[in-house]
Amino acid sequence: MGDIGLLLREAMIASPAADTRVASRRRSFLWPAVVGLLGLLLVVALVTRRGGDDAGVNDAARIIGMSQLTDLPGYQTEPSLSPDGKQLLYVAMDGGDLDIFLQRVGGE
């Protein structure tokens, strides 16, 4: 009976040390994530500030207008426009599962 009490006391004493090891391991993973996020934000800020100059943009690359191409209810994602701009490929929720749809631009 004394051995069980000794084992329980040792386990309670050893327990906080294990918690500090886990906490320090979490902190060591946190710093690279924070630094990476700050770096990503810096890159985004630099790119968006530089994007205001239209001097090198071809007229064909400018957005002329926008219009809605799909009208399905629910979740639609992963749009991809064909190189000639005449077809749209996208993924949408249909009947409880995801399906791939191909649609002509300017028609159904």
C-alpha positions, 0 to 999 in steps of 0.5 A: 500500500505504501508503494502505491502512495509513493508512486502517486506522489511521484506522478504528481510531482513529475506532472508539472514538468511534463506540462512545462515541456509541452508548453515550451514546445508549443511556444517554440512552434509559435514564434516561427508561425508569427514571424512567417505571418508577419513576413507574408503581411509585409509581402502583401503590403509591398505588392499592393502598394506597388500595384497602383501604377498602370504604366506597364499594363497592357490594355487587353489585361485591364478589367473592362467589366464584371458580371455574374456567370453562375446562379446555382444556389449554395457553394461554388468554388474553384473557378477557371476561365478558358484561355479564349475566355469563352468557357468557365469551369467551376465546382459546385455543391449539387445534390449533396456532393461536389460536381464539376460544371462547364459553362459557356460565358454569356450563355447557360 
